Every structure is written in C-alpha cells, then in structure tokens.
Amino acid sequence: ITGSQQGGGNDVRLAQAGQNNSATFTQTGNDNVLYNANPDGSPGNSYAPMIGTGNTLTVNQLNDVTTGKANSNAAYVNINGTNNTAIINQTIQQN
C-alpha cells in the first residue's frame, strides 16, 4: 500500500496482518493522524496494528509552519510479531 495526503486534518486508517506486507504513507500539512482500521473497514480510534511476520510500515508526516507555530501530527502504531519494522518521520518545514 502506498498513499499520500495533503492539507490539514487528514486521517489514515490502517491495519496489517499476515506476512511481508508493506505500507508507506506521506501526509503533508497540519494535524494529520495515522490510526487503525477496524476489521470491517470502519474507522477505529486506536493504534494501527501490525500483526504477523516481516511487515513494514513507513510514515512520513511533514508539518507546515505557516503561522509561526507548529501544529501537531500523530502516528499511533502497535507492533506484535517478529521481524516487523516501523519507520516514522515527523518533520517541521518552515515556510
């Protein structure tokens, strides 16, 4: 899975289970959040789970500073299994 969002207040809903899954999300803007998705696909409000073996998650959150202060981005991740990797980059850009 690869996805991107621009603007503010965006949510990504994600769940990974099984083996060797890969997901990369880039969110540009302010107040963006990575959450979980419930098994039925409906939005959840807890940690995005990675369950199984060899799963990879990369989250890039780029925060725009346009009013002199940084707004918040958040990534909530829960890892359970073996050889799973989560990379979370949260960067503030001065405009």
C-alpha positions as CSV (number, residue, x, y, z in Angstrom):
1,I,0.0,0.0,0.0
2,T,1.3,3.5,-0.9
3,G,-0.7,6.6,-0.2
4,S,-0.3,10.4,0.3
5,Q,-2.5,13.2,1.7
6,Q,-2.1,17.0,1.5
7,G,-3.7,19.6,3.6
8,G,-4.7,19.5,7.3
9,G,-6.8,17.3,9.5
10,N,-6.4,14.1,7.4
11,D,-6.7,10.6,8.9
12,V,-5.1,7.4,7.6
13,R,-6.8,4.2,8.9
14,L,-4.5,1.1,8.6
15,A,-4.3,-2.5,9.8
16,Q,-1.7,-5.0,8.7
17,A,-1.9,-8.8,9.4
18,G,0.0,-11.7,7.9
19,Q,3.4,-11.8,6.4
20,N,5.6,-9.5,4.4
21,N,3.1,-6.6,4.0
22,S,4.4,-3.2,3.2
23,A,2.7,0.2,3.6
24,T,4.1,3.8,3.0
25,F,2.1,6.9,3.8
26,T,3.1,10.5,3.4
27,Q,1.0,13.2,5.0
28,T,1.8,16.9,4.2
29,G,0.1,19.6,6.3
30,N,-1.0,20.0,9.9
31,D,-3.0,17.9,12.4
32,N,-2.8,14.7,10.4
33,V,-3.2,11.3,12.2
34,L,-2.4,7.6,11.5
35,Y,-5.0,5.4,13.3
36,N,-6.1,1.8,12.9
37,A,-8.9,0.4,10.7
38,N,-11.4,-2.0,12.2
39,P,-11.6,-5.5,10.7
40,D,-14.8,-4.4,8.9
41,G,-13.1,-1.4,7.4
42,S,-14.8,1.2,9.5
43,P,-12.7,3.8,11.2
44,G,-11.1,3.0,14.5
45,N,-9.6,5.4,17.0
46,S,-6.8,3.3,18.5
47,Y,-3.3,2.2,17.4
48,A,-2.7,1.0,13.9
49,P,-1.8,-2.7,14.4
50,M,1.0,-4.6,12.6
51,I,0.5,-8.3,13.4
52,G,2.5,-11.2,11.9
53,T,6.0,-11.5,10.5
54,G,8.1,-9.3,8.3
55,N,5.7,-6.4,7.9
56,T,7.0,-2.9,7.2
57,L,5.3,0.5,7.8
58,T,6.8,3.8,6.8
59,V,5.0,7.0,7.8
60,N,6.3,10.5,6.7
61,Q,4.5,13.4,8.2
62,L,5.6,16.8,7.0
63,N,4.3,19.7,9.1
64,D,3.9,23.2,7.5
65,V,4.7,26.1,9.8
66,T,2.8,29.0,8.3
67,T,1.6,30.9,11.4
68,G,4.8,30.8,13.4
69,K,3.9,27.7,15.3
70,A,4.0,24.0,14.5
71,N,0.7,22.1,14.5
72,S,0.6,18.5,15.6
73,N,0.8,15.3,13.6
74,A,0.4,11.9,15.3
75,A,1.1,8.3,14.4
76,Y,-0.3,5.6,16.6
77,V,1.2,2.1,15.9
78,N,1.1,-1.2,17.8
79,I,3.6,-3.9,16.6
80,N,3.1,-7.6,17.5
81,G,5.0,-10.5,16.0
82,T,8.5,-11.0,14.6
83,N,10.8,-9.1,12.2
84,N,8.3,-6.2,11.8
85,T,9.6,-2.7,11.1
86,A,8.0,0.7,11.7
87,I,9.7,3.9,10.5
88,I,8.1,7.2,11.5
89,N,9.5,10.5,10.2
90,Q,7.9,13.7,11.5
91,T,9.4,16.9,10.1
92,I,8.7,20.6,10.6
93,Q,9.0,22.7,7.4
94,Q,9.4,26.5,7.9
95,N,7.6,28.4,5.1
